[in-house]
């Protein structure tokens, strides 16, 4: 193994925990808004339900666990996304 290959293999193992929640929450807000935008051509109640069902189906429990923080700390959530997240079950058994 050459010296440059050795450095390359170790360059991906760093731990970037500083600001992890902030950046991951911003990513989740972006994703929720994208989903809401996709469903926004439907009547409001259907758009909220479609967004909620998509998030229930495709977000893992860790992502869904951040929902209370998203609702409390991210005013940039679109109304459809906010309503969808507010109606999510709080348990991760779904």
Short mmCIF file of the C-alpha atoms (twelve columns), coordinates in Angstrom:
data_MODEL
# 
_entry.id   MODEL 
# 
loop_
_atom_site.group_PDB 
_atom_site.id 
_atom_site.type_symbol 
_atom_site.label_atom_id 
_atom_site.label_alt_id 
_atom_site.label_comp_id 
_atom_site.label_asym_id 
_atom_site.label_seq_id 
_atom_site.Cartn_x 
_atom_site.Cartn_y 
_atom_site.Cartn_z 
_atom_site.pdbx_PDB_model_num 
ATOM 1  C CA . UNK A 1  0.000   0.000  0.000  1 
ATOM 2  C CA . UNK A 2  1.393   3.358  -0.944 1 
ATOM 3  C CA . UNK A 3  1.636   6.230  1.496  1 
ATOM 4  C CA . UNK A 4  -1.127  8.216  -0.282 1 
ATOM 5  C CA . UNK A 5  -3.530  5.243  -0.221 1 
ATOM 6  C CA . UNK A 6  -2.938  4.864  3.500  1 
ATOM 7  C CA . UNK A 7  -3.849  8.512  4.188  1 
ATOM 8  C CA . UNK A 8  -6.926  8.304  1.994  1 
ATOM 9  C CA . UNK A 9  -8.331  5.334  3.921  1 
ATOM 10 C CA . UNK A 10 -8.072  7.155  7.236  1 
ATOM 11 C CA . UNK A 11 -9.383  10.511 6.055  1 
ATOM 12 C CA . UNK A 12 -13.030 9.364  6.200  1 
ATOM 13 C CA . UNK A 13 -13.037 8.175  9.794  1 
ATOM 14 C CA . UNK A 14 -13.290 11.540 11.567 1 
ATOM 15 C CA . UNK A 15 -16.015 12.335 14.055 1 
ATOM 16 C CA . UNK A 16 -17.952 15.501 13.285 1 
ATOM 17 C CA . UNK A 17 -20.329 15.769 16.229 1 
ATOM 18 C CA . UNK A 18 -20.110 19.546 16.548 1 
ATOM 19 C CA . UNK A 19 -23.317 21.015 15.219 1 
ATOM 20 C CA . UNK A 20 -24.588 17.583 14.173 1 
ATOM 21 C CA . UNK A 21 -28.117 18.137 15.458 1 
ATOM 22 C CA . UNK A 22 -28.302 21.603 13.937 1 
ATOM 23 C CA . UNK A 23 -27.188 20.487 10.497 1 
ATOM 24 C CA . UNK A 24 -29.213 17.254 10.581 1 
ATOM 25 C CA . UNK A 25 -32.308 19.163 11.741 1 
ATOM 26 C CA . UNK A 26 -31.879 21.637 8.896  1 
ATOM 27 C CA . UNK A 27 -31.646 18.686 6.521  1 
ATOM 28 C CA . UNK A 28 -34.836 17.184 7.971  1 
ATOM 29 C CA . UNK A 29 -36.647 20.525 7.606  1 
ATOM 30 C CA . UNK A 30 -35.490 20.687 3.994  1 
ATOM 31 C CA . UNK A 31 -36.710 17.131 3.387  1 
ATOM 32 C CA . UNK A 32 -40.086 17.739 5.090  1 
ATOM 33 C CA . UNK A 33 -40.572 20.903 3.043  1 
ATOM 34 C CA . UNK A 34 -39.689 19.048 -0.169 1 
ATOM 35 C CA . UNK A 35 -42.240 16.328 0.616  1 
ATOM 36 C CA . UNK A 36 -44.870 18.961 1.479  1 
ATOM 37 C CA . UNK A 37 -44.144 20.793 -1.778 1 
ATOM 38 C CA . UNK A 38 -44.604 17.570 -3.727 1 
ATOM 39 C CA . UNK A 39 -48.054 17.024 -2.173 1 
ATOM 40 C CA . UNK A 40 -49.058 20.710 -2.247 1 
ATOM 41 C CA . UNK A 41 -50.974 20.381 -5.523 1 
ATOM 42 C CA . UNK A 42 -53.560 18.252 -3.708 1 
ATOM 43 C CA . UNK A 43 -56.320 19.645 -1.477 1 
ATOM 44 C CA . UNK A 44 -54.844 20.821 1.831  1 
ATOM 45 C CA . UNK A 45 -56.037 17.918 4.032  1 
ATOM 46 C CA . UNK A 46 -54.826 15.361 1.485  1 
ATOM 47 C CA . UNK A 47 -51.486 17.147 1.155  1 
ATOM 48 C CA . UNK A 48 -50.988 17.068 4.933  1 
ATOM 49 C CA . UNK A 49 -51.989 13.400 5.104  1 
ATOM 50 C CA . UNK A 50 -49.760 12.454 2.156  1 
ATOM 51 C CA . UNK A 51 -46.809 14.257 3.708  1 
ATOM 52 C CA . UNK A 52 -47.435 12.610 7.091  1 
ATOM 53 C CA . UNK A 53 -47.747 9.121  5.591  1 
ATOM 54 C CA . UNK A 54 -44.562 9.578  3.562  1 
ATOM 55 C CA . UNK A 55 -42.621 10.655 6.653  1 
ATOM 56 C CA . UNK A 56 -44.044 7.772  8.730  1 
ATOM 57 C CA . UNK A 57 -43.073 5.313  6.026  1 
ATOM 58 C CA . UNK A 58 -39.627 6.571  5.039  1 
ATOM 59 C CA . UNK A 59 -38.106 8.395  8.016  1 
ATOM 60 C CA . UNK A 60 -36.351 6.116  10.481 1 
ATOM 61 C CA . UNK A 61 -37.181 6.333  14.219 1 
ATOM 62 C CA . UNK A 62 -34.140 8.522  14.891 1 
ATOM 63 C CA . UNK A 63 -35.290 11.040 12.275 1 
ATOM 64 C CA . UNK A 64 -38.861 10.990 13.600 1 
ATOM 65 C CA . UNK A 65 -37.455 11.446 17.100 1 
ATOM 66 C CA . UNK A 66 -36.222 14.896 16.068 1 
ATOM 67 C CA . UNK A 67 -39.753 16.064 15.164 1 
ATOM 68 C CA . UNK A 68 -40.463 17.891 18.467 1 
ATOM 69 C CA . UNK A 69 -37.238 19.866 18.005 1 
ATOM 70 C CA . UNK A 70 -38.107 20.664 14.394 1 
ATOM 71 C CA . UNK A 71 -41.516 21.962 15.411 1 
ATOM 72 C CA . UNK A 72 -40.119 24.020 18.281 1 
ATOM 73 C CA . UNK A 73 -37.023 25.447 16.657 1 
ATOM 74 C CA . UNK A 74 -37.604 25.717 12.905 1 
ATOM 75 C CA . UNK A 75 -40.083 28.363 11.776 1 
ATOM 76 C CA . UNK A 76 -38.999 27.662 8.193  1 
ATOM 77 C CA . UNK A 77 -41.223 24.573 8.049  1 
ATOM 78 C CA . UNK A 78 -43.936 25.029 5.438  1 
ATOM 79 C CA . UNK A 79 -47.507 24.932 6.823  1 
ATOM 80 C CA . UNK A 80 -48.246 21.529 5.237  1 
ATOM 81 C CA . UNK A 81 -45.014 20.079 6.618  1 
ATOM 82 C CA . UNK A 82 -45.691 21.561 10.074 1 
ATOM 83 C CA . UNK A 83 -49.212 20.127 10.210 1 
ATOM 84 C CA . UNK A 84 -47.980 16.746 8.999  1 
ATOM 85 C CA . UNK A 85 -45.279 16.627 11.677 1 
ATOM 86 C CA . UNK A 86 -47.681 17.807 14.393 1 
ATOM 87 C CA . UNK A 87 -49.963 14.863 13.599 1 
ATOM 88 C CA . UNK A 88 -47.263 12.199 13.682 1 
ATOM 89 C CA . UNK A 89 -47.619 9.610  16.420 1 
ATOM 90 C CA . UNK A 90 -45.059 10.178 19.146 1 
ATOM 91 C CA . UNK A 91 -44.216 6.514  19.600 1 
ATOM 92 C CA . UNK A 92 -41.800 4.813  17.231 1 
ATOM 93 C CA . UNK A 93 -43.886 1.630  17.023 1 
ATOM 94 C CA . UNK A 94 -45.528 2.664  13.746 1 
# 
